[in-house]
Amino acid sequence: MNASGIETGVAVLRDNLERLAALPQASLPSFAADFRNVDSALHRLQTAIHVLVAIGSYKVARRSLALPDSSRAVVTVLEADDAVPAGTADRHAPLFAFHDCVVHLDEPVDSQRVFDILTQHRHDLGALLDLLLAIPD
């Protein structure tokens, strides 16, 4: 990733956040009633988290830090370097666990899990983006 890749990623993530906000979130039954809600949320959450991992990896590389071995480790390495506040990796652990589950097919991803991430952790995506973008190269 380079500077223009970061700009593209940020645009994708912000678009994803807007579109995720438009999905039904009042209840799991209303969300899961249309498979397109689940599929859309799954894709947009996955790609948004992927953008965060890519930006974090870019920041790790620019700072010549140890190569992380997982998506969560990207933030853990930045945390150890005081580039992000202590506890950031733990706070955003559900996002990374969800991402890894979806990408590596470690376990089934059902509509309940997608709904939980959508409704309980969607705002964490923007918060983590802001932290990562604030890290100087």
N, C-alpha and C positions, 0 to 999 in steps of 0.2 A: 504494500500500500504506500502511496505517496500523498502529497498535499491535495492533489486533485481527487484522488480516491477517497480521501477523508471528506471532502466537500460533497462528493456523490453519495457517500455512505450516510452523511448527516441528512441530506435531502431525503433519502430513502427512509431513514428512521423516522423523521418528522412526518412524512407522508403516512407511514404505517401507523403512527400514533393517532393522527387525525382519523384515519379509516377505522382503527380499532375502537375509537370513541363512539363511532356511529353504530356499532353492533349492539344488539339487545343485551343488556346487562342487569335487568331487574331481577331475573331469576334464572336458574339453570334450565328449567323446562322451556322458558321462552327462548333462551339462547340455543338450546339443543334441538328445538322443534324443526329447525331448518339446517340440514347438514352443511349448507354453504356458510353459515355463521361459524361453525366449528372449523371447517376447512380454511376459511379466510383468516380467522384468528390464529390458527396454528401456523399458517404460512407467514403471516405478518409478524407474529411474535418471534418465530424462528429467525427470520431475516433481520429483524431489529436487533436481536441478541447477537447474531453473527456480526453485524456492523460494530457493536460494542466490543466484541472480542478482537475484531480486526484493528480497530482504532487503538485499543489497549496494547495489542501486540506491536503496533507501529511505535507507540510511546516507549515500550520496553526496549525495542531495538534501537531507537534514537538515543536512549539513555545507556545503552550498552549493558543492560542488566542480564541476569541469568535467564536462559531460555525456559519459558514455562512449559509444563507438560500437560496442561489441561486448560479449559476456558476459565475456570475459577482461578487457576494459578496465575493467569495474566494479571488479575487484580491483586492477588496475594503478593506477587513480586513488586508491583508498584507500591503497595502498602508498606512493604519492608523497606523501600527506598524513600519513604515519607512523601511520595508523590500524590497519594490520596490518603484521607484520614484513616486512622486505625479503625478496624471494624467494618470497613467497606466491603471486603470479600464476604464476611459473614452476613451482612445486611442483604447482599444481592445473591446469596447462595441459591435461593429458589429459582432465580432466572437461569443460572448456569446449570443447575441440575436438570431443569426442564429442557434447555438447549441440548445438553449431552444425551438426554433420553431420546429426544426427537432425532438427532443426528445419528446416534450410534444404535438406535433401536434396542436399547438396553431393556426396556419394558414397554408394555402397551401404553399408548397415550390416549386416554379416553376424554370424552367431552367434559367431564367433571374437572379433570386436571387443567385442561385448556381454559375453562371458565374461571377456575381459581387464579391462574396466572393473570388472565385478562382483568379480573375484577380486583385482585389484591396486590398485584405487582406491576401493572401497566405504568403507573406513574414513576416507578423505580427506573424504568428505561430512560426517561428524560433526565432524571437526577444523576444517573451514572454517566450519561453522555456529557452533561455539564462538567462533572468532575474530570472526566478524561480529556475534554477539550481545554480545560484550565491548566493541564500539565504542560509546562514549557518543553519544547523540543530540545 
